Amino acid sequence: MKSRVGPHCSKGVDYFVNDFFLLQPFRGNGVAEKAAIQVFENFNGQWELFYQFIGEEYSFELGVLLFYRNVKGIRLTEKGALFRQYADSIIQMADEAIAILQDQDKPAGTLRIGVVETVTCGNFMHLLSTYQTEYEQVSLRLETGTPFELMEKVKNYELDGAFVTGDLSSTDFVLDYIQTDEIVLLSRKELSTSTLLKQKWAISPKGCPFRRKLDQWLQNEGLALTDFIEISSLETILSSVREGITATILPKSVLTGSYEHLHVTPVPKHYKFIETGLIRGKDKYLSYAYKAFAELVKKQGL
């Protein structure tokens, strides 16, 4: 790293990074982000990155202003955003090449799967147990999130696949498994159309397909979704319903354990069903670990 007193900074640039490299095994764990944050917190100003390639007969050096750093954070320049897209693509291709070369003719290595929380209420845990018993050489990494978050991570190659909910037929992913789930209203006491206006709801953050279904239904009834508590945890949502604090809208499959006696109210047919499926990127290399996992999902279901 150089400062403005160095001879190589462009006009208006305070600092530049000459070289940065992170070993492949440490990628995806936040190491680079933490290191970058520490450096940028200590050195405020405009940053420039120099990329240098040395060939057999020549050396090429290109200085490009990629982002600005101030007390509010980092702002990418237009070229910086474009550079990041290319850099992510190059890193992914390199990681993919390593994964292909290291992949064995049987399931092994690391399998990264994303899952929306509602999926974990059915057969999912039994499925994982079966998979781990049969393929002990595979290291499973599970990550929960909203459908949008998980789709983004699949698209950015941070996950090998993900279980998500929503209108999956219109997504730009490969669907290795899909099922239709019934959506219901859950409450401690019986609900009626006349009590919907007075009801307090427990809903997930924006982007949740169940929240969207409830919002659309209430709007069609001439009502607005205004009295609600926004909760990120499925367990907390169900607990608030069990205690009579709220009502919610979720797949019927969540009615297990201590929640199986919650009162169920059907929803209109137009909002009654939702798709849940296992997605992956179209251009993602299929490891033996993922192939075995997808086959087990097709065989056992969720």
Sequence and secondary structure as in RCSB ss.txt:
>XXXX:A:sequence
MKSRVGPHCSKGVDYFVNDFFLLQPFRGNGVAEKAAIQVFENFNGQWELFYQFIGEEYSFELGVLLFYRNVKGIR
LTEKGALFRQYADSIIQMADEAIAILQDQDKPAGTLRIGVVETVTCGNFMHLLSTYQTEYEQVSLRLETGTPFEL
MEKVKNYELDGAFVTGDLSSTDFVLDYIQTDEIVLLSRKELSTSTLLKQKWAISPKGCPFRRKLDQWLQNEGLAL
TDFIEISSLETILSSVREGITATILPKSVLTGSYEHLHVTPVPKHYKFIETGLIRGKDKYLSYAYKAFAELVKKQ
GL
>XXXX:A:secstr
 B TTSTT  TT  EEE      GGGTTTTHHHHHHHHHHHHS EEEEEEEEEE SS EEEEEEEEEEEETTEEE
E HHHHHHHHHHHHHHHHHHHHHHHHH  SSS EEEEEEE GGGGGTTHHHHHHHHHHH TTEEEEEEE  HHHH
HHHHHTTS SEEEEEE GGGSSSEEEEEEEEEEEEEESS   GGGTTT  EEE STT HHHHHHHHHHHHTT   
 SEEE S HHHHHHHHHTTS BEEEEGGG  GGGTTSEEEE  GGGSEEEEEEEE TT    HHHHHHHHHHHHH
  
